[in-house]
Amino acid sequence: EDDDFSFFNPEIKAAVQKYWTVTPYKFVSTAEFNDLWGKPEYSFLVLTVSNFSNDKSGSSYNYLNLLLGAKVINIDKLPEFCTVPLSTDGSDDEDYVYKIDLILRFIQHHAQVLVDNPTNLELKYLKFYNKNIPQVKNKTILIAARDLAPDINTIEKLQKIYKYPVKIADEEEIKKAVEEKSPGTLICHIVSPLADKKTGTCIKMLIGTDDAIMYYYDTHMVDDKNPRAMLISDFRRLGR
């Protein structure tokens, strides 16, 4: 809230006002949050920063978290309803803010699934949604060229590996699909180490623009053979 140049604050506020229906809501300051987080009658949608224990790059990642208030020793121990990677810490907000509406809708969907299935421990992990992979072939994937590994960064190269509907799209086309909830469409969201890092964790997601359901989640370590993008191995898995 202290960054006057952040795109996140106005975008998340607009998204909540437009889409959040699962509970009443109120926008609070950091000081108010610090007074309230210990109360279990509240839940909180907050931006957090974390890293992977096996990530030797020193990269930190921004997450949008839905947390439940609780009487715990520190904020890190609050129960999580959902946590979704947004971006790499230090990256440009403009790289992801046009997807915030969709990510928020997914969080709301996930919260409802969790309420309906409170004993399903698999819901703690986003890989739970890989059960939806067989449905990907029946949908159109919109993906930016920068989110494709060099050996599949054209339609001709890609369709030698993946025979199903896919389109390399620019930011405006992806943004329009999110805004219009284009039917039968998936967008790709990549969170990866900054360009000056030789390694680090690359996080890959596919989310439906119409239903706000996640259809794919995976990670890989960036190296000389595995760039910060969707890989041939991802599309082979999706096309089985």
C-alpha positions in Angstrom: 0.0 0.0 0.0 3.0 2.3 0.3 4.1 2.1 -3.3 2.4 4.9 -5.3 3.7 3.4 -8.5 2.4 -0.1 -8.0 -0.2 -1.5 -10.5 -1.2 -4.2 -8.1 -3.2 -2.1 -5.6 -5.8 -0.6 -8.1 -6.0 -3.8 -10.1 -6.7 -6.1 -7.1 -9.2 -3.6 -5.7 -11.1 -3.4 -9.0 -11.0 -7.2 -9.3 -12.4 -7.7 -5.8 -15.2 -5.2 -6.4 -16.1 -6.9 -9.7 -15.8 -10.6 -8.8 -15.6 -11.3 -5.1 -18.9 -12.8 -4.0 -18.0 -15.7 -1.6 -17.9 -13.4 1.5 -18.5 -9.8 2.4 -15.2 -7.8 2.0 -13.5 -4.6 3.2 -10.3 -3.0 2.1 -7.9 -2.5 5.1 -4.6 -0.9 5.7 -1.5 -2.9 6.9 -2.0 -1.5 10.4 -5.7 -2.7 10.4 -4.6 -6.1 9.1 -2.0 -6.4 11.9 -4.8 -5.8 14.4 -7.2 -8.4 12.8 -5.2 -11.4 11.6 -5.5 -13.2 14.9 -9.3 -13.3 14.7 -10.7 -16.6 13.2 -13.9 -14.9 12.1 -12.0 -13.1 9.4 -10.2 -14.3 6.2 -7.6 -12.2 4.4 -6.6 -11.8 0.8 -2.9 -10.7 0.9 0.2 -10.4 -1.2 3.1 -12.4 0.3 6.7 -13.2 -0.7 8.2 -16.6 -0.5 10.9 -18.9 -2.0 11.6 -22.5 -2.7 14.0 -24.3 -0.4 15.7 -26.1 -3.3 16.0 -22.9 -5.4 19.7 -21.9 -5.3 19.1 -18.7 -7.4 18.1 -16.6 -4.4 14.8 -15.8 -6.2 11.7 -14.8 -4.3 8.2 -15.1 -5.6 5.1 -13.0 -5.1 1.9 -15.0 -4.2 -1.7 -14.0 -3.8 -2.9 -15.7 -0.7 -6.3 -16.3 0.9 -5.6 -16.9 4.6 -7.9 -17.6 7.5 -7.4 -15.6 10.7 -6.2 -17.6 13.7 -4.6 -17.3 17.1 -1.1 -18.3 16.1 2.4 -17.1 17.0 3.1 -15.3 13.7 1.4 -14.5 10.4 3.4 -17.3 8.6 1.4 -19.9 10.6 -2.1 -18.7 9.4 -4.1 -21.4 7.7 -4.1 -21.1 3.9 -7.2 -21.5 1.8 -5.2 -20.9 -1.4 -1.9 -19.5 -2.6 -1.3 -18.7 -6.3 2.1 -17.5 -7.7 1.7 -14.0 -9.3 5.2 -13.0 -10.3 8.9 -13.0 -9.4 9.8 -10.4 -6.8 11.4 -7.5 -8.5 9.7 -8.1 -11.9 7.4 -5.5 -13.6 3.8 -5.5 -12.3 2.6 -4.9 -15.9 3.8 -8.4 -16.8 0.9 -10.0 -14.8 -1.7 -7.4 -13.6 -4.0 -8.1 -16.6 -4.4 -11.6 -15.3 -5.4 -10.6 -11.7 -9.1 -10.8 -12.5 -8.8 -14.4 -13.6 -6.4 -15.4 -10.7 -8.9 -13.9 -8.2 -11.8 -15.8 -9.8 -9.7 -19.0 -9.5 -9.0 -18.4 -5.8 -12.7 -17.9 -5.2 -13.5 -21.1 -7.0 -10.8 -23.0 -5.1 -12.1 -21.7 -1.8 -15.6 -23.1 -2.6 -14.1 -26.4 -3.6 -12.3 -26.6 -0.3 -15.4 -25.7 1.6 -17.3 -28.5 -0.2 -14.4 -31.0 0.3 -12.8 -30.1 3.6 -11.2 -33.5 4.2 -9.4 -33.7 0.8 -5.8 -33.1 1.6 -4.8 -33.0 -2.1 -6.5 -29.6 -2.3 -3.5 -28.1 -0.4 -1.5 -28.3 -3.6 -2.3 -26.8 -7.0 -1.1 -30.0 -8.7 -4.5 -31.3 -7.6 -5.9 -29.6 -10.7 -3.7 -31.7 -13.0 -6.7 -34.1 -12.9 -8.1 -31.7 -15.5 -5.3 -32.3 -18.0 -7.4 -34.7 -20.2 -9.8 -31.8 -20.9 -7.1 -29.5 -22.2 -7.2 -31.0 -25.7 -10.8 -29.9 -26.0 -9.9 -26.2 -25.4 -7.8 -23.5 -27.1 -4.6 -22.5 -25.4 -3.6 -18.8 -25.8 0.1 -18.3 -25.0 2.6 -15.5 -25.5 5.6 -16.3 -27.6 7.9 -15.4 -24.7 6.3 -18.2 -22.7 7.4 -20.9 -25.2 10.8 -22.5 -25.2 12.8 -21.6 -28.4 12.3 -25.1 -29.9 8.5 -24.6 -29.9 8.1 -20.9 -30.3 6.3 -21.0 -33.6 3.0 -22.7 -34.4 4.8 -24.9 -37.0 7.2 -26.2 -34.4 4.6 -26.5 -31.6 2.1 -28.4 -33.6 4.7 -31.1 -34.4 4.5 -31.9 -30.7 1.0 -30.8 -29.8 -1.8 -31.5 -32.3 -4.6 -29.7 -30.5 -5.9 -26.1 -30.6 -3.3 -23.5 -29.5 -2.6 -20.0 -30.6 0.4 -17.7 -30.0 -1.2 -14.5 -28.9 -0.1 -11.0 -27.8 -0.9 -9.4 -24.5 -4.0 -7.6 -25.8 -5.6 -10.8 -27.1 -4.9 -12.6 -23.8 -6.3 -9.6 -21.9 -9.4 -9.6 -24.1 -10.0 -13.3 -23.5 -9.8 -12.8 -19.7 -12.2 -9.8 -19.8 -14.7 -11.5 -22.1 -14.4 -14.9 -20.4 -13.9 -16.5 -23.8 -15.5 -19.9 -23.9 -13.3 -23.0 -24.1 -10.1 -20.9 -23.7 -7.1 -21.4 -21.5 -4.4 -18.8 -20.8 -0.8 -19.6 -19.8 0.6 -17.9 -16.7 4.4 -18.3 -16.2 6.3 -17.2 -13.1 10.0 -17.5 -13.5 13.4 -16.2 -12.3 14.5 -12.8 -13.5 16.6 -12.7 -16.7 19.9 -12.2 -14.9 19.5 -15.6 -13.1 21.0 -18.7 -14.6 18.8 -20.9 -12.6 15.7 -20.9 -10.4 12.2 -22.3 -10.3 9.9 -21.8 -13.3 6.2 -22.1 -12.4 3.7 -23.0 -15.2 -0.1 -22.7 -15.1 -3.1 -23.0 -17.5 -6.4 -21.4 -16.3 -9.7 -21.3 -18.1 -11.0 -17.9 -18.9 -14.6 -18.9 -18.8 -14.7 -21.1 -15.7 -11.7 -19.9 -13.8 -10.6 -23.5 -13.2 -6.9 -24.5 -13.3 -6.1 -27.2 -15.8 -2.4 -27.5 -15.4 0.3 -26.7 -12.8 3.9 -27.7 -12.8 7.4 -26.5 -12.1 10.9 -27.0 -13.4 14.4 -25.7 -12.6 15.8 -23.3 -15.2 19.1 -24.2 -16.8 20.8 -24.2 -20.2 18.4 -26.9 -21.6 15.2 -25.8 -19.8 14.4 -22.1 -20.2 11.9 -20.0 -18.3 8.9 -21.1 -20.4 6.6 -24.0 -21.3 8.7 -26.9 -22.6 8.3 -29.7 -25.1 7.7 -32.0 -22.2 4.8 -29.9 -21.0 3.0 -30.1 -24.3 3.7 -33.8 -24.7 2.1 -34.3 -21.3 -0.9 -32.2 -22.3 -1.4 -34.0 -25.6 -1.4 -37.5 -24.3 
